[in-house]
Amino acid sequence: MNPVLGTDNEETRAISEDSGTISGGGATEQQDEKQESAQEVDMSEKEEKSQIVSDDSNIDNAVAVAALHSGNDASTTNAPPCAEIDQDTKTKLIISQIPTDIHKRSTFANTYHEFPFTLDAHKAFLKDFQDRWGIGCLRHDYFSATSKIIIRMTTVLHSVFAWNVGDHVANALRIRKYHPEILIADVAAQIKKRTDSAVELAANGSWCSPDVGFAHVDAYYPGVVFDISYAQQKMAFGELAQAYIQGSNGEIQVVVAFEIEYPAAKQAKYYVWKKKVASDGEIQAELVDEEEFQKADGTVNKDCRGIHLSLADFCPARMIPEEAKPLLNLPTCLGHDTGIHIPASELCFLLDIAVRNHQLMQTHLQIQA
């Protein structure tokens, strides 16, 4: 064997082996790249599936937030085509999100929301949500006749004005506890103020949350209720009064509602509904007074007569002694006032206090922001 040729063959084999090693290393790298690519595809598919699951689980929240931003009924525009959510479920989702948005002070810019809601859904709502809210500023009304729920958020102006009006009436009742006519004094002593006390109207399945109510100590329903709205809270006062009076079978006898045009204007009005029994025996709410007590320029309307209430308005007739009934409807007895009067000047004064408190709170929040 030629040593040179043999050497050449060995070198050739060595080179060939080295070349094979290099070639094999390249194949291994290609395999690794393919595996990595396959893993990336697999991970991508898993992420897509996970995203789909996540989207499905978050459809409800997306619907709720979209509805809160629009202030209208929930929309499923951003939900997958397969998502079918009934109206009651949409409303429940929106309501469940409201406390979170209040704490964020972002999407809950509107203090008044109205949604369609069936009677059965409202009964479930009372069990599922009412105890979990834990936010005293939230109130709701439910109207069975029109199958709708209203969520209201009170404000400083709202709360302070309601408290002021309630305090004025409560003070007047305290004075009448010392009336020289003992029958009048005894009735006045039995009437107490109620706040933050929702009323279930058993006659029609409705539910209302008056801002202030006054009731006989032995009565379930308040005899007189007060409700306040302002700015965007365009409450259907007529419907509210009918729900109160009809739904309580006339136990709620007077509904006083205040409409305050703030901050766009300073105009303020009140409405008074009283129980009326029709010729066929049907109980109705009759609008008996509607007056502007503060003009758009913020001055008192001197032509406004003010709100007049008798002690009989506060109690069911069955709880008033027969000998006291004719006395309770008298404006005065033995030289002392019997009924309660809130003049326009007093209403303007109470509203001014509420507005100033509201402005102070707004300033405080702006400083904190």
Summary of the structure (lengths in Angstrom):
residues: 369
radius of gyration: 35.1
end to end distance: 96.5
largest distance: 149.3
contacts: 1100
relative contact order: 0.08
helix: 48%
strand: 22%
